[in-house]
Amino acid sequence: MSQLRRALVTGATQGVGLVLARWLAVAGWQLVLTSRREEVVTAVAAELSANTRVIPCPGDIANPAYRWQLDTAVAALGGLDLVIHCAAYTDVDGCARDPQRAYRINALGTQNVTLACLEFGAEMVHISTNEVFAGDCPAGYEEWMPLNPVNAYGRSRPQPSFMCVTTSATFTLCVPPGCMHKMGRNFIHAILRQARQNGRLHVVADEVGSPTAAADLAAAILQLVAARQFGVYHFVKT
Ligand SMILES: NC(=O)c1ccc[n+]([C@@H]2O[C@H](COP(=O)([O-])OP(=O)(O)OC[C@H]3O[C@@H](n4cnc5c(N)ncnc54)[C@H](OP(=O)(O)O)[C@@H]3O)[C@@H](O)[C@H]2O)c1
């Protein structure tokens, strides 16, 4: 990873994006960080600026005009080597209630980020979800299997083939739910909250998951980037 030094991390205020932003900053990468919450992304950028240059670029990726803000922030870095696209509308029930919003953020927002990536000739990591599959294959899904999303969340995610034809150097990771990070929503927090609030649990009984730490996903992403192994990967902690 030695010659790559400038990265855009979208969705860098929590979850996988925040872990990656922290690690890249420690490794000396210059960064543009994004999220809709100006105060939060500015605070994260300030926290990570000790050893390197970190520029916050607050805004909504679904807004077509946001691309020009991204361009300005990236131009201030002097270019871009890598985009790690973590921003997404990740609330599965919210996507079912408002599929149009899901499509705007997850599909059109990704297109917006991809266009910025193309403009600067950067490599791109795009994270997808297991919900692009129907979930009717007990043995699990391999990378070559056809997509068949059964809900609005899955349908809102761009196809890996779209990412591959639009950018020359793309890594798409398909990750099942239950990715754990200390901040924000995660499976453990949800279970603890329900237990505290209701004294008993209501959880789906027709899904099998394998909780994966955000740090493990972040480490896998950086390994792929370092090895420059472009393509589609399914990733889960076993
Ligand atoms: N966590 C999991 O279990 C899991 C499983 C499978 C796949 N994934 C995928 O991995 C990626 C990262 O997941 P995560 O769990 O780390 O996500 P997360 O905790 O929900 O964080 C999402 C990030 O995206 C930003 N964001 C959301 N909507 C945005 C918008 N319209 N414009 C700009 N920024 C926006 C959020 O910041 P603001 O709210 O401040 O804008 C936040 O920083 C996503 O693509 C997700 O689908 C995650």
Ligand as a Chemical Component Dictionary entry (heavy atoms), coordinates in Angstrom:
data_LIG
# 
_chem_comp.id                   LIG 
_chem_comp.type                 NON-POLYMER 
_chem_comp.pdbx_formal_charge   0 
_chem_comp.three_letter_code    LIG 
# 
loop_
_chem_comp_atom.comp_id 
_chem_comp_atom.atom_id 
_chem_comp_atom.alt_atom_id 
_chem_comp_atom.type_symbol 
_chem_comp_atom.charge 
_chem_comp_atom.model_Cartn_x 
_chem_comp_atom.model_Cartn_y 
_chem_comp_atom.model_Cartn_z 
_chem_comp_atom.pdbx_ordinal 
LIG N1  N1  N 0  -23.074 -3.277 9.665  1  
LIG C1  C1  C 0  -23.436 -4.412 9.042  2  
LIG O1  O1  O 0  -23.829 -5.414 9.681  3  
LIG C2  C2  C 0  -23.332 -4.515 7.547  4  
LIG C3  C3  C 0  -23.658 -5.713 6.947  5  
LIG C4  C4  C 0  -23.618 -5.809 5.565  6  
LIG C5  C5  C 0  -23.218 -4.730 4.798  7  
LIG N2  N2  N 1  -22.909 -3.574 5.412  8  
LIG C6  C6  C 0  -22.545 -2.453 4.555  9  
LIG O2  O2  O 0  -21.320 -1.847 4.955  10 
LIG C7  C7  C 0  -21.401 -0.438 4.735  11 
LIG C8  C8  C 0  -21.115 0.278  6.044  12 
LIG O3  O3  O 0  -22.037 -0.221 7.022  13 
LIG P1  P1  P 0  -22.086 0.334  8.510  14 
LIG O4  O4  O 0  -22.840 -0.643 9.329  15 
LIG O5  O5  O -1 -20.732 0.770  8.920  16 
LIG O6  O6  O 0  -23.048 1.605  8.270  17 
LIG P2  P2  P 0  -23.663 2.599  9.349  18 
LIG O7  O7  O 0  -23.132 2.355  10.707 19 
LIG O8  O8  O 0  -25.153 2.611  9.137  20 
LIG O9  O9  O 0  -23.063 4.010  8.863  21 
LIG C9  C9  C 0  -23.480 4.554  7.654  22 
LIG C10 C10 C 0  -22.656 5.805  7.384  23 
LIG O10 O10 O 0  -23.154 6.367  6.182  24 
LIG C11 C11 C 0  -23.470 7.746  6.388  25 
LIG N3  N3  N 0  -24.613 8.050  5.536  26 
LIG C12 C12 C 0  -25.823 7.448  5.539  27 
LIG N4  N4  N 0  -26.615 8.007  4.621  28 
LIG C13 C13 C 0  -25.889 8.979  4.013  29 
LIG C14 C14 C 0  -26.163 9.909  2.984  30 
LIG N5  N5  N 0  -27.353 9.967  2.375  31 
LIG N6  N6  N 0  -25.175 10.760 2.603  32 
LIG C15 C15 C 0  -23.967 10.736 3.206  33 
LIG N7  N7  N 0  -23.646 9.860  4.194  34 
LIG C16 C16 C 0  -24.611 9.011  4.592  35 
LIG C17 C17 C 0  -23.781 7.848  7.877  36 
LIG O11 O11 O 0  -23.524 9.132  8.385  37 
LIG P3  P3  P 0  -24.698 10.244 8.520  38 
LIG O12 O12 O 0  -25.880 9.549  9.088  39 
LIG O13 O13 O 0  -24.102 11.278 9.395  40 
LIG O14 O14 O 0  -24.917 10.757 7.142  41 
LIG C18 C18 C 0  -22.764 6.875  8.455  42 
LIG O15 O15 O 0  -21.522 7.511  8.626  43 
LIG C19 C19 C 0  -22.792 -0.178 4.166  44 
LIG O16 O16 O 0  -22.736 -0.196 2.757  45 
LIG C20 C20 C 0  -23.592 -1.356 4.655  46 
LIG O17 O17 O 0  -24.708 -1.626 3.847  47 
LIG C21 C21 C 0  -22.941 -3.431 6.764  48 
# 
loop_
_chem_comp_bond.comp_id 
_chem_comp_bond.atom_id_1 
_chem_comp_bond.atom_id_2 
_chem_comp_bond.value_order 
_chem_comp_bond.pdbx_ordinal 
LIG N1  C1  SING 1  
LIG C1  O1  DOUB 2  
LIG C1  C2  SING 3  
LIG C2  C3  SING 4  
LIG C2  C21 DOUB 5  
LIG C3  C4  DOUB 6  
LIG C4  C5  SING 7  
LIG C5  N2  DOUB 8  
LIG N2  C6  SING 9  
LIG N2  C21 SING 10 
LIG C6  O2  SING 11 
LIG C6  C20 SING 12 
LIG O2  C7  SING 13 
LIG C7  C8  SING 14 
LIG C7  C19 SING 15 
LIG C8  O3  SING 16 
LIG O3  P1  SING 17 
LIG P1  O4  DOUB 18 
LIG P1  O5  SING 19 
LIG P1  O6  SING 20 
LIG O6  P2  SING 21 
LIG P2  O7  DOUB 22 
LIG P2  O8  SING 23 
LIG P2  O9  SING 24 
LIG O9  C9  SING 25 
LIG C9  C10 SING 26 
LIG C10 O10 SING 27 
LIG C10 C18 SING 28 
LIG O10 C11 SING 29 
LIG C11 N3  SING 30 
LIG C11 C17 SING 31 
LIG N3  C12 SING 32 
LIG N3  C16 SING 33 
LIG C12 N4  DOUB 34 
LIG N4  C13 SING 35 
LIG C13 C14 SING 36 
LIG C13 C16 DOUB 37 
LIG C14 N5  SING 38 
LIG C14 N6  DOUB 39 
LIG N6  C15 SING 40 
LIG C15 N7  DOUB 41 
LIG N7  C16 SING 42 
LIG C17 O11 SING 43 
LIG C17 C18 SING 44 
LIG O11 P3  SING 45 
LIG P3  O12 DOUB 46 
LIG P3  O13 SING 47 
LIG P3  O14 SING 48 
LIG C18 O15 SING 49 
LIG C19 O16 SING 50 
LIG C19 C20 SING 51 
LIG C20 O17 SING 52 
# 
